[in-house]
């Protein structure tokens, strides 16, 4: 199968939902998914749960599309952070793309993981 240079960037936020707020957080997740579904460069997006802990699994074609997503869901994220806290935030991608994210995402204090080995199927 043909492959291409992988410019994909993923963001992996982990949330701890406040006591009694899980139903409200689930409703916000539905809104996040509906809002993100409109983004043409979003490769995948979804929430998974373990009790009151949530993880959003999301990937974008490149750094620019990841930043566009954060702008798109900004108001929803503000609402989510009223009832949940981010306990961990990971950003994964090739260094050329991560370099475009380091400054704009610095205030979020993510951990950056640089892609060293791999491929992407067309």
C-alpha positions in Angstrom: 0.0 0.0 0.0 1.3 3.5 -0.8 2.3 5.7 2.1 2.9 9.4 2.6 4.8 11.8 4.9 2.8 11.9 8.1 1.8 15.4 9.2 -1.0 14.2 11.4 -1.2 15.8 14.9 -3.1 14.4 17.7 -4.3 16.0 20.9 -5.1 13.9 23.9 -6.8 15.7 26.8 -7.8 13.8 29.9 -10.5 15.2 32.1 -11.7 14.6 35.7 -15.4 15.4 35.9 -16.7 17.0 39.0 -18.9 15.0 41.3 -22.5 14.9 40.1 -21.6 16.6 36.8 -21.1 13.5 34.6 -24.5 13.8 32.8 -23.9 17.4 32.0 -20.4 16.5 30.7 -21.9 13.8 28.5 -24.2 16.4 27.0 -21.3 18.6 26.2 -19.5 15.7 24.6 -22.4 15.3 22.2 -22.1 19.0 21.3 -18.3 18.7 20.9 -18.8 15.8 18.4 -21.5 17.6 16.5 -19.4 20.8 16.3 -16.2 18.9 15.3 -18.0 16.8 12.7 -18.1 19.9 10.4 -14.3 20.2 10.4 -13.0 18.8 7.0 -9.4 18.1 8.3 -10.4 16.2 11.4 -9.4 12.6 10.9 -11.0 11.1 14.0 -12.7 12.4 17.2 -14.4 10.7 20.1 -14.8 10.5 23.9 -14.2 7.5 26.1 -14.9 7.2 29.8 -13.7 5.4 32.9 -16.0 6.4 35.7 -15.6 10.2 36.2 -12.5 10.3 34.0 -12.9 11.2 30.3 -10.5 11.1 27.4 -10.9 12.8 24.0 -9.2 10.9 21.2 -8.7 13.3 18.3 -6.5 13.6 15.3 -6.0 16.3 12.6 -4.3 16.4 9.2 -1.7 19.0 10.5 -1.0 21.6 13.1 -3.1 24.3 11.4 -6.2 22.1 11.5 -5.6 21.3 15.1 -5.5 25.0 15.9 -8.6 25.6 13.8 -10.4 22.9 15.9 -9.5 24.6 19.2 -10.9 27.9 17.9 -14.0 26.1 16.7 -14.8 24.5 20.0 -13.4 27.2 22.3 -16.8 28.2 23.8 -17.7 24.5 24.4 -14.3 23.9 26.1 -14.9 26.9 28.4 -18.2 25.3 29.5 -16.6 21.9 30.0 -13.9 23.4 32.2 -16.6 24.7 34.5 -17.4 21.1 35.5 -14.2 19.2 34.7 -10.5 19.8 35.0 -7.8 18.7 32.5 -5.5 16.3 34.3 -3.2 15.6 31.4 -2.7 17.0 27.9 -0.6 15.3 25.3 0.2 16.6 21.8 1.7 14.1 19.3 3.1 14.7 15.8 6.2 15.2 13.7 8.5 18.0 14.9 7.8 20.3 11.9 4.2 20.3 12.9 4.8 20.5 16.7 6.9 23.5 16.2 3.8 25.3 14.9 1.9 24.4 18.1 4.4 24.9 20.9 3.9 28.7 21.3 0.1 28.8 20.6 -0.5 26.0 23.1 2.1 26.9 25.7 -0.5 28.3 28.2 -2.2 24.9 28.3 1.2 23.3 29.4 0.9 20.2 27.3 3.4 17.4 27.0 4.7 17.2 23.5 5.6 13.8 21.9 7.6 13.9 18.7 6.9 11.3 16.1 10.2 9.4 15.5 9.2 6.3 13.5 6.2 5.3 11.5 4.2 5.7 8.3 0.8 6.8 7.2 -1.3 5.0 4.6 -3.0 6.9 1.9 
